[in-house]
Amino acid sequence: MSTTGLIISLVILAFGLAWIASPLLGRARRKGASTLERDELLTRYERVLSAIRDLDEDYQTGKLNAEAYQEERSVWAQRGVLVLQRLEEQGGLPRAGADFRPAAAADTSHVDDELEAAVARYVQSKAAL
């Protein structure tokens, strides 16, 4: 076989391998993108919880009046519900027992309980439809 024939054969082989491998590589990219989006949603959820904790602390120390506290808290709780809805659309919520609180956070389990109650109300409303 001549050198030209060998080069052409190698080019055809390379294109053939690339054509065969492209669907496999595409799946890996899509999976990686969904994992990145899920991580971003989890990070947003952590931010919501942190903001609610900060609001609770500000209210308890007297930095916020009751009206402003309730308004801000309801806004952040709604954002948390929206993030959890998007997580559910992504393929399910985080495993039961997953803890999103930063390690140094104070005990604010009541915030988590309120968010979980809001999510439960949402799920019940969806089930009623």
C-alpha positions in Angstrom: 0.0 0.0 0.0 1.3 3.5 -0.8 1.8 6.2 1.7 -1.1 8.2 0.3 -3.4 5.2 0.6 -2.3 4.7 4.2 -2.9 8.3 5.1 -6.4 8.3 3.5 -7.2 5.1 5.4 -6.1 6.6 8.7 -8.2 9.7 8.1 -11.3 7.6 7.2 -10.7 5.5 10.3 -10.4 8.6 12.5 -13.6 10.1 11.1 -15.4 6.7 11.6 -14.2 6.5 15.3 -15.3 10.1 15.9 -18.7 9.4 14.4 -19.2 6.3 16.5 -17.9 7.9 19.7 -19.9 11.2 19.4 -23.2 9.8 20.8 -21.3 8.4 23.8 -19.5 11.6 24.5 -22.8 13.6 24.1 -24.5 11.5 26.9 -21.5 12.2 29.2 -21.8 15.9 28.5 -25.6 16.0 29.1 -25.1 14.0 32.3 -22.4 16.4 33.5 -24.6 19.4 32.7 -27.5 18.0 34.7 -25.1 17.2 37.6 -23.9 20.8 37.5 -27.4 22.2 37.4 -28.4 20.0 40.4 -25.3 21.2 42.3 -26.3 24.8 41.5 -29.8 24.2 42.8 -28.5 22.6 46.0 -26.3 25.7 46.4 -29.2 28.0 45.9 -31.2 26.0 48.5 -28.4 26.4 51.0 -28.4 30.1 50.4 -32.1 30.3 51.0 -31.7 28.4 54.3 -28.9 30.7 55.3 -30.9 33.8 54.4 -33.8 32.6 56.5 -31.5 31.8 59.4 -30.0 35.3 59.1 -33.5 36.9 59.1 -34.5 34.9 62.1 -31.4 36.0 63.9 -32.0 39.7 62.9 -35.6 39.5 64.1 -34.6 37.9 67.4 -32.0 40.5 68.1 -34.4 43.3 67.3 -32.8 44.5 64.0 -36.0 43.9 62.1 -39.6 44.8 62.9 -42.3 42.0 62.7 -43.8 43.2 59.5 -40.5 43.4 57.5 -39.5 40.1 59.0 -42.7 38.3 57.9 -42.5 39.8 54.4 -38.8 38.9 53.9 -39.3 35.4 55.4 -42.2 34.6 53.2 -40.3 35.7 50.1 -37.3 33.5 51.0 -39.6 30.6 51.9 -41.2 30.9 48.5 -37.8 30.9 46.8 -36.9 27.7 48.8 -40.1 26.1 47.6 -39.3 27.0 44.0 -35.8 25.6 44.3 -37.1 22.4 45.7 -39.7 22.1 42.9 -36.9 22.4 40.4 -34.9 19.8 42.2 -37.9 17.5 42.1 -38.1 18.1 38.3 -34.4 17.2 38.0 -35.0 13.7 39.2 -36.0 13.8 42.8 -35.3 15.7 46.0 -32.1 15.1 48.0 -32.1 11.9 50.1 -34.1 12.1 53.3 -31.6 13.0 56.0 -29.4 15.2 53.8 -28.2 18.2 55.8 -27.7 21.4 53.9 -26.8 23.5 56.9 -23.2 24.8 57.1 -21.2 23.1 59.8 -20.9 26.2 62.0 -24.7 27.1 61.8 -26.6 27.4 65.0 -29.5 25.1 65.7 -32.3 26.3 63.5 -34.1 23.1 62.8 -37.4 25.0 63.1 -36.6 26.8 59.8 -36.1 23.4 58.1 -39.3 22.2 59.6 -41.2 25.2 58.2 -39.7 24.7 54.7 -40.5 21.0 54.8 -44.1 21.8 55.8 -44.3 24.3 52.9 -43.1 21.6 50.5 -45.5 19.1 52.0 -48.4 21.5 51.3 -47.2 21.9 47.7 -47.0 18.2 47.2 -50.5 17.8 48.6 -51.9 20.5 46.4 -50.3 18.8 43.4 -51.8 15.4 44.4 -55.3 17.0 44.7 -55.2 18.0 41.1 
